[in-house]
Amino acid sequence: MPQLNPSPWFSVMLLSWLILLLIIQPKLLSFTTTNQPSNTLPTTTKTTSWTWPWI
């Protein structure tokens, strides 16, 4: 069963991880977010309960 032989596939896996970590990841992390996070706390609105007419 050739699929159990890790020799040809280990180098492919290692190369793909190196490409991901060294080339693709820095390019993805360099993108800036469109909405910068703010330090303000979200405001909570006071909601009133619904009065059901059949109760």
N, C-alpha and C positions, 0 to 999 in steps of 0.2 A: 504494500500500500504506500504509494509515494507521498500522500498527503501527511503521513506521520513523520516524514523526514523534514526536520526544521532547517536544514542547511540552505535551501534556496529561498525560503520565506522569511527567515530571520533577518537577512540583510534588507529585504524589501520593507519589512516592518520598521526596522531601525532607521532606514533612510527616510521613510515617510514621517516618522516622529521627529526626526531632525529638521526636516523641511517645515513641519508644522511649528515647532518650537522656535526655530531660528529665523524663519522668513515670514510666515503667515501671521503668527501671534503678534510680533511687534507692529506690523502694519494694521492689524485690527485694533490694537490698544492705542494707537495714535489718533484714532478718530475721537473728536470731541462730542460730547452729548449736546443735543439741541437745547434741552432745558437743564440749566444748572440747578443742583439741589439748593434749596434755601434753608436758612436756619429758623425760620418762623414756624411756630406751631400751627397746625391746622385749626381753623375755628370750627367750633361745634355749634350747630343750630339747634334750638330747642324745638322739638316736635311735639305736637299735641296728639293725643290718642284719637282714634277714629270712633265716632259714635255710630254704632250700628242701629239702624231704625227698627230692626226686628227683635232687639233684645230688650 
